[in-house]
Amino acid sequence: MKHRLSLLILSLLLFTGCITEDVATDTRRGNFETLWQLFDERYCFFDYKAEEYGLDWRKVYEDYAVRVDEQMTEEQLFEVLSELCSELRDGHVNLVTPYGTSRYGAWFDDYPANYSDTLERCYLGRTEEYRSSGALKYKILPDNVGYVRCSSFENNFGDGTLHEMMRYLALCNGLILDIRNNGGGMLTAAEKLASLFVNEKTLAGYIMHKTGPAHAAFSAPEPLYVEPFEGLRWQKPVVVLVNRRTYSAANSFTMYLKGMPHVTILGDYTGGGSGMPLMSELPNGWSVRFSACPMLDRYGNHTELGIAPDVEADITSEDFQRSIDTLIETARTMLKQ
Amino acid sequence: MHIKLSPLLLLLQLLLCPTLATAQERERTVLVGVGAQNVLDTYLSPLEYTGTNISFHSSSRRSLSDKHADWQFQRSCWADLGFVSSPTDDNDEWDGQLQFDWAWRYRWNIAEGLQLWAGPMAEVGAGFTYSMRGGNNPAQGRIAIALGGSAIARYDFRLWQKPLRLEGRADIPLLGAAFSPRYGQSYYEIFSLGHYDANVQLTHVGNAPTARLLCTLSAPIGRSRLHIGYRGEARQSRLHHLKRHSWLNTLMIGYSYSFRILRQ
């Protein structure tokens, strides 16, 4: 009996043996195959994008496979693989190589900028005329409206920073929160800023992850909540300014606040980017970033391709020439009502 | 006369042995090593990383009691730290692992100078792989427990009038549990949001074929023994479609010493 058991264990070990991954060799074809397969197994928006704009990942393989041969230079391979990445229409998909970083930019290039740092200076004034802490700049505009410019979520906000900012703006009639051109960063930073505007634990959306290589292999959506900030709640109206470059964690911030009673989203669609990106690499050492964990809004809808504003507005060329930011002025008008 | 113990009696013996024993000989061993490591973790990269590993091992071995001298108990600690690079040298990873195990083995005298010990083993371990590439998945964490088998073969012989000892130890975890993120799950979901999704998995030789071999040649020097040897280890898993392996080939060197504990 003991011998049989030992034999069984030994055979299992021999049968299972070494655990390895089949990876193509470091050739032009091998790198193409690895990239396509990596997306095929780990990218999270295939079914959604097939519905939205007819993405057919198998056809993408057929279209691009014929463009790859062993005679092409590495730089030419980079160009072809960059185009392949762009088929996903995802700002979170990047190929990082010595020849540059591939990036898809049509999600903002094809639309009005709706933001100008020159105009921002017109409202914030000189350096000594506004307060600043990390990615936050803020001041009280002449009509007693608070203006907060949040340019990034790259770093989390300190409790003291937010306390001090809200104390400074406490007597304002309303708040303009400008997250245009905010390319995102840490979700925890977005959650923390959003926590200033909720009175109770609030359902803000859902997050999922892939459970296997199949396109539709996903976990059940798990709720995302925003908890109220400790000892501080903003109760007055808020207008959040967004544009097509409001992306990733800033897109999530918009998702958290959209639909709240005293919050209005003003501007253009956000840029989207609702898939939390993970990293991997190709046999030639090039890094690949790809969306892996999709987030949904509180109604279960994808926000990968952007969130519609409550009130649409663009900076007009007439206003721009007169150094007026149409969005800020629209927000001020709304807050006066 | 060999004493046969039922599992229940053995357990009782293990619990009571500290009080029953009156004089126990213990052997403590400390080994350090350096060697080669091969790491694969498909959560981080599909590529195998190779590099250098440094190891530390200590163990304490004793008989269960004077009455049951054919049974030995050994507890061991294994600590490993590796620095490995991608095949193209574009990225590096740190890999660390800390293992503790407890083995109970029964002795058979096979031939003159040749002894074999074998029995059950329990182990617990934790480790990490940290990729310098960064991003939202810069690291992979591991924690696992397992029950398995452990065996030691020892051969005492003389060469050039010197008493030498050749000893080989093999450990194989058979059944246990291990932490693993799901295929595409981020650590943000697990630790920041507390979204657990079958993150503790049953492991067995089918999905986590793991084995360790330690072979040493030792010679007495004064009251101690000097050891030199080889350690090979394949720690592997295939959980939630994520593949992981750490293969070690290490040259070990160290010493052991024996002493007796007298109890009233």
Interface residues (C-beta under 8 A of the other chain):
Chain A: I9 L12 L13 T16 G17 C18 I19 T20 E21 V23 D26 T34 L38 R42 C44 L187 T188 I207 H209 K210 T211 G212 P213 A217 S219 E222 L224 M276 P277 L278 M279 S280 E281 P283 N284 G285 W286 S287 R289 A292 C293
Chain B: L40 T42 L44 S45 P46 L47 E48 S86 P87 T88 D89 D90 N91 S131 R133 G134 G135 N136 N137 P138 G149 I172 L174 R182 Y183 G184 Q185 S186 Y188 E189 S192 L193 H195 D197 V205 G206 N207 P209 A211 A234 Q236 S237 R238 H240 H241 K243 R244 H245 W247
